[in-house]
């Protein structure tokens, strides 16, 4: 596992924990942080979110909490540069569901 993979895994784990412990926004609901993509210079991280209820409301709430989450990550992680967080809906589960339905039919 290379350095970028470790950083991405660490971001997924820490953001997931922070959502459970530190955020109380009802729009977030039951979400899963599916993956992270960090730029090579560590300036930006795209965090992908999946939710059974639809991720749009959760993405909006998480984007509004990005500064708070970034400050928490700054306290918990040992990185020279902390990436700016942006959240996006991950539609891979809905695509997988559609493929499974097509195969069944």
C-alpha positions in Angstrom: 0.0 0.0 0.0 1.5 3.3 -1.0 1.4 6.6 0.8 -1.6 8.0 -1.0 -3.6 4.9 -0.4 -2.8 5.1 3.3 -3.8 8.7 3.5 -7.1 8.0 1.7 -7.9 5.1 4.0 -7.0 7.2 7.0 -9.3 10.0 5.8 -12.2 7.6 5.2 -11.8 6.1 8.7 -11.4 9.4 10.6 -14.3 11.2 8.8 -16.5 8.2 9.4 -15.7 8.3 13.1 -16.2 12.1 13.2 -19.6 11.8 11.6 -20.7 9.2 14.3 -19.2 11.1 17.2 -19.3 14.8 16.5 -22.0 15.6 14.0 -25.7 15.8 14.9 -27.2 17.1 11.7 -30.4 15.1 10.9 -29.8 15.5 7.1 -26.8 13.2 7.4 -28.7 10.1 8.5 -27.1 6.8 7.8 -24.3 7.5 5.5 -21.2 5.6 4.4 -18.0 7.2 3.4 -17.1 4.9 0.5 -13.8 6.3 -0.6 -11.6 9.3 -0.8 -9.5 10.7 -3.7 -6.6 12.9 -2.6 -4.7 15.1 -5.0 -1.0 14.4 -5.4 0.0 17.6 -3.7 -2.5 16.9 -0.8 -4.3 20.2 -1.4 -7.7 18.7 -2.1 -9.6 15.6 -1.1 -12.9 14.4 -2.7 -14.9 12.4 -0.2 -17.5 10.1 -1.7 -20.7 9.5 0.3 -23.4 6.8 -0.1 -26.7 6.7 1.7 -29.8 4.5 1.5 -32.0 7.6 1.8 -30.3 9.4 -1.0 -27.0 11.1 -0.5 -27.9 14.6 -1.7 -29.1 16.0 1.6 -26.2 14.3 3.4 -23.7 15.7 0.9 -25.1 19.2 1.5 -24.9 18.8 5.3 -21.4 17.4 5.1 -20.2 20.1 2.8 -21.6 22.7 5.3 -19.6 20.9 8.0 -16.4 20.6 6.0 -14.5 23.3 7.9 -15.4 21.7 11.2 -14.4 18.2 10.0 -11.2 19.6 8.6 -10.3 21.2 12.0 -11.0 17.8 13.7 -8.7 16.1 11.2 -6.0 18.6 11.8 -6.0 17.7 15.5 -6.1 13.9 14.9 -3.8 13.4 11.9 -0.1 14.0 11.5 0.1 15.5 8.0 2.2 18.4 6.9 -0.6 19.6 4.7 -4.3 18.9 5.4 -6.4 18.7 2.2 -9.4 20.8 1.7 -12.5 18.5 1.8 -15.3 18.4 -0.7 -18.1 15.8 -0.5 -19.8 14.1 -3.5 -22.6 11.6 -3.8 -21.3 8.1 -4.7 -23.8 6.5 -7.1 -21.9 3.2 -7.4 -24.4 1.3 -5.2 -27.4 2.4 -7.3 -25.5 1.4 -10.5 -24.8 -2.0 -8.9 -28.4 -2.4 -8.0 -29.5 -1.6 -11.5 -27.0 -4.1 -13.0 -28.3 -6.8 -10.6 -31.9 -6.1 -11.6 -30.9 -6.3 -15.3 -29.2 -9.6 -14.7 -32.2 -11.0 -12.8 -34.6 -9.9 -15.6 
